[in-house]
Each structure stands twice: as structure tokens, then as C-alpha cells.
């Protein structure tokens, strides 16, 4: 047998072995896939799809699906807390409370969420309606969640909306990366509370709205008015962003950047 024939036989045998390994599952290929999977994170979005917040949620879903493709994460949606328990939440690295109040949750869901947050099993981004804390629809405040949000109780809002200038207080926070030092939100309800969340030792304020900038001006004000904050005493990365009522927010570059940064930061991506 000449050298060329021998070489061809060896190559044929090697190709057969390689083919068999690929069919059986090459450990190296599996490791590479596992490494890729580690870069994917899974987001659970909780949102009411109808009512006054329906248009915002509709625009948010379009924006989220686009962001998910660009940033390599998945998005699942629920419209109430009925499915929430320890096992259900274990599938997700981020809980996005897109537009859902902290009431009408069953006890199992409350305990699972509390554990998820206090044990740092995932991150949390809450928008707008998440601070609707008080007596609503026959429900009483959820004490743990109220403390988590700085001990505040919802007091009032601007039903006819107003524009307002938001000032960044902590420009070094990852959620504020590349965000302008101040920016105008063109249309919002601007909830007020019985006290500023800043009064809580657990709350770290990241941005606040300048109430003197409201157009039109009005009497629904609270003085010190934080609109973006985090609770540093909770193990899970968490951030509350008040703005989240009107779909026009998705025409606002500053808002979209804040929300993107919040999702990636709280989800552990950066």
C-alpha cells in the first residue's frame, strides 16, 4: 500500500469518528452551546393589557421584543399574579412589573416574590403603577412591598397630565449611563405620595422631577419628588421608574435608554 492510499484511509476513519461524535453529541460543542446559553437571560413581564394603561403596554411590548432580539434575552408575559410561585419565578433572571399594582396578589405569589427579592434570585424593574400603594379596589396595602418602596402611600396625581423636567441625581448609577443630566417628559400623571421615599434609610434616589417645571402648572405637588429610586437594602438588584403611563414615552430617547439600562442592569447583564 502506498503512502497516499494509507493517508486516504486514515482521513476516512477520522471523518467517520468525527461524524459519530457529532451525532452522539460532541462534549466540546455542548460546552460551547452552554456558554452561549449563559449569555441569554429570561424576563418575566407582568402587565395589564386593557384599560387606561393598555396603549402604553402595547407600545412597550413592541419595543421590548425589539430590544430582546438585539440584547439576546427572552420575554414572557403574565396579566396577573396567579402563576407566581417559587418554581415559576426560578425560570427568570428579571421580573419586570411593567404596569401592575402591588395588590390583588395571592399570598403564595407575595411570599414567592419576597423570597425572590430578599434572596437575590433575580432582579426587578417596576414602572408607574407599581407605586399605587394604598386602599384600592377593596385591597389593603401589602406591608412588605410598601416598606420595600420606602414606606410611601399613594396620595394624588395629575389626571389631565403635565410635562416635567427630570433631573438626574446619581449620574454614576449604571441605569443613568449616557443619559442626559436632565430631560423633559412630555406627558405624565406625576403621582404624589404622603411622604418622599427619600425619607427612608433604605431608599437611594437616582432622579427626581422639578415640580416648578410642570406645564401646565398646578397644585398637585409634594415638594421633594423622587421619580427613580432603588432600595439598597434588598439583595436583588431593583429599580423603580415612575414614568410609564403614556405610549409617547417610546418616542423619548432618554426614557428608552433608562429603561434599557434598567433591564440590562437589574437582569445582571452589566
C-alpha positions in Angstrom: 0.0 0.0 0.0 1.5 3.4 -1.0 1.6 6.4 1.3 -1.3 8.2 -0.5 -3.7 5.3 -0.2 -2.8 4.9 3.5 -3.4 8.6 4.1 -6.8 8.4 2.5 -7.8 5.5 4.7 -6.7 7.4 7.8 -8.7 10.5 6.8 -11.8 8.4 6.1 -11.6 6.8 9.5 -11.1 10.2 11.2 -14.2 11.6 9.3 -16.3 8.7 10.5 -15.3 9.2 14.1 -16.0 12.9 13.9 -19.4 12.2 12.3 -20.2 9.7 15.1 -19.2 12.2 17.8 -21.4 14.9 16.2 -24.4 12.6 16.1 -23.8 11.5 19.7 -23.2 15.0 20.9 -19.7 16.4 20.9 -18.9 17.4 24.5 -17.0 20.5 23.3 -19.9 21.5 21.1 -22.2 21.1 24.1 -19.9 23.2 26.3 -19.9 25.9 23.6 -23.7 25.9 23.5 -23.9 26.0 27.3 -21.6 29.0 27.3 -23.9 30.8 24.7 -26.9 30.0 26.8 -25.3 31.7 29.8 -25.5 34.9 28.0 -29.2 34.6 27.5 -31.4 35.8 30.3 -35.1 35.4 30.7 -37.5 38.2 31.6 -41.0 37.9 33.1 -43.2 40.8 32.3 -46.3 41.5 34.4 -48.8 43.9 32.8 -52.4 44.8 32.5 -53.3 44.8 28.8 -56.5 46.8 28.9 -57.8 50.0 30.4 -56.1 53.3 30.5 -52.6 51.6 30.5 -53.4 49.5 27.5 -51.8 51.8 24.9 -48.6 52.1 26.9 -48.3 48.3 27.4 -49.0 47.8 23.7 -46.1 50.1 22.7 -43.9 48.6 25.4 -44.3 45.1 24.0 -43.2 46.2 20.6 -40.2 47.9 22.0 -39.3 45.0 24.3 -39.5 42.4 21.6 -37.0 44.5 19.5 -34.7 45.0 22.5 -34.8 41.3 23.3 -33.6 40.4 19.8 -30.8 42.9 20.0 -29.7 42.0 23.5 -30.3 38.3 23.4 -33.0 37.8 26.1 -36.4 36.2 26.1 -39.7 37.7 27.3 -42.8 36.0 28.7 -45.9 37.9 29.7 -48.5 37.4 32.5 -51.5 39.5 33.2 -52.0 38.7 36.9 -50.1 37.1 39.8 -51.9 33.7 39.7 -49.0 31.7 38.2 -46.4 33.2 40.6 -44.7 30.8 43.0 -41.1 29.8 43.8 -40.8 27.4 40.9 -42.3 29.7 38.4 -40.0 32.6 39.3 -36.9 30.4 39.3 -37.1 30.4 35.5 -36.4 34.2 35.2 -33.4 36.4 35.9 -35.6 39.6 35.8 -39.1 40.4 36.9 -40.4 43.5 35.0 -43.5 44.9 36.7 -44.4 46.8 33.6 -47.7 48.2 34.7 -49.4 46.3 37.5 -50.2 47.5 41.0 -48.9 45.8 44.2 -52.3 44.5 45.2 -54.6 41.6 44.0 -51.7 39.2 44.5 -52.4 36.0 46.3 -50.4 35.0 49.4 -48.3 32.4 47.6 -47.3 35.0 45.0 -46.5 37.6 47.6 -44.2 35.2 49.5 -42.5 33.9 46.3 -41.8 37.5 45.2 -40.5 38.5 48.6 -38.1 35.5 48.6 -37.0 36.2 45.0 -36.1 39.7 46.0 -34.6 39.2 49.5 -32.5 36.2 48.4 -31.4 37.9 45.2 -32.7 35.2 43.0 -33.3 37.7 40.2 -33.7 41.4 39.5 -36.7 43.7 39.5 -37.7 46.8 37.4 -41.0 48.4 38.4 -42.8 51.1 36.5 -45.5 53.6 37.2 -48.4 51.6 38.7 -46.1 49.6 41.0 -46.2 52.6 43.4 -50.0 52.6 43.6 -49.9 51.7 47.3 -52.9 52.3 49.4 -56.6 51.3 49.7 -57.7 50.4 46.2 -60.5 48.2 44.8 -61.1 46.7 48.3 -57.5 45.8 48.8 -55.3 46.9 51.7 -51.6 47.8 51.3 -49.1 45.0 51.1 -46.8 45.8 54.1 -43.6 44.2 52.8 -43.9 45.8 49.4 -44.8 49.2 50.9 -41.6 49.1 53.1 -39.6 47.9 50.0 -40.8 51.1 48.2 -39.8 53.4 51.0 -42.9 53.3 53.2 -44.9 55.5 50.9 -48.6 55.7 50.4 -50.2 57.0 47.2 -51.9 60.4 47.7 -52.8 62.1 44.5 -52.0 62.6 40.8 -52.4 65.0 37.8 -55.3 63.5 35.9 -55.0 65.9 33.0 -51.3 65.3 32.7 -48.3 67.7 32.6 -44.8 67.8 31.2 -42.0 68.0 33.6 -38.2 68.2 33.8 -36.5 65.2 35.4 -33.1 65.8 36.9 -30.6 63.0 37.4 -29.1 63.0 40.9 -26.8 60.0 40.6 -25.2 60.2 37.2 -22.8 57.3 38.2 -25.5 54.7 38.6 -25.4 52.2 35.8 -29.0 52.9 34.9 -28.0 56.5 34.1 -25.2 55.6 31.7 -25.2 58.0 28.8 -28.5 59.6 30.0 -28.6 63.5 29.9 -28.3 65.3 33.2 -31.9 66.5 32.7 -34.6 65.8 30.3 -38.3 66.6 29.8 -41.0 64.0 30.0 -43.8 65.4 27.8 -46.9 63.7 29.3 -47.3 62.1 32.7 -49.6 61.9 35.7 -46.9 62.6 38.3 -48.1 60.6 41.3 -47.7 62.2 44.7 -47.2 60.3 48.0 -47.8 61.0 51.6 -44.1 61.5 52.0 -40.9 61.4 49.9 -39.4 57.9 49.6 -36.1 59.7 50.2 -37.0 59.8 53.9 -36.5 56.0 54.1 -33.0 54.9 55.1 -33.3 52.1 52.6 -34.0 54.2 49.5 -31.4 55.6 47.2 -32.8 58.3 44.9 -31.4 58.3 41.4 -33.6 61.0 39.8 -36.4 63.5 40.7 -38.8 65.7 38.9 -38.7 69.5 39.2 -42.3 70.4 40.0 -41.7 74.0 39.1 -41.2 72.9 35.5 -44.7 71.5 35.2 -46.7 72.6 32.1 -49.4 73.3 32.7 -48.7 74.3 36.3 -51.0 73.0 39.1 -51.5 72.4 42.8 -50.7 68.7 42.8 -47.2 68.8 44.2 -45.2 67.2 47.0 -42.0 69.3 47.2 -39.2 66.8 47.1 -40.4 64.5 44.4 -38.2 61.4 43.5 -39.2 59.5 40.4 -36.4 56.9 40.0 -35.0 55.1 43.0 -33.7 51.8 44.3 -33.7 50.0 47.6 -30.1 49.3 48.5 -31.1 47.0 51.5 -32.7 44.4 49.2 -30.3 41.8 47.9 -31.8 41.7 44.4 -30.9 44.5 42.0 -34.0 46.6 41.9 -35.1 49.9 40.5 -38.4 51.8 40.3 -39.1 54.2 37.4 -42.3 56.2 37.9 -42.8 57.3 34.3 -44.9 54.7 32.5 -48.4 55.8 31.5 -48.4 57.3 28.1 -47.2 55.5 24.9 -45.5 58.7 23.8 -42.7 57.7 26.2 -41.4 55.4 23.5 -40.7 58.4 21.3 -38.4 59.7 24.1 -34.8 58.7 23.7 -33.8 59.4 27.3 -36.7 57.3 28.6 -35.9 54.4 26.3 -32.3 54.5 27.3 -33.1 54.5 31.0 -35.5 51.5 30.6 -32.9 49.6 28.5 -30.2 50.3 31.0 -32.5 49.3 33.9 -33.4 46.0 32.3 -29.8 45.0 31.5 -28.5 46.1 34.9 -31.3 44.5 37.0 -31.0 41.4 34.8 -27.3 41.1 35.7 -26.1 41.8 32.2 -23.9 44.8 33.3 
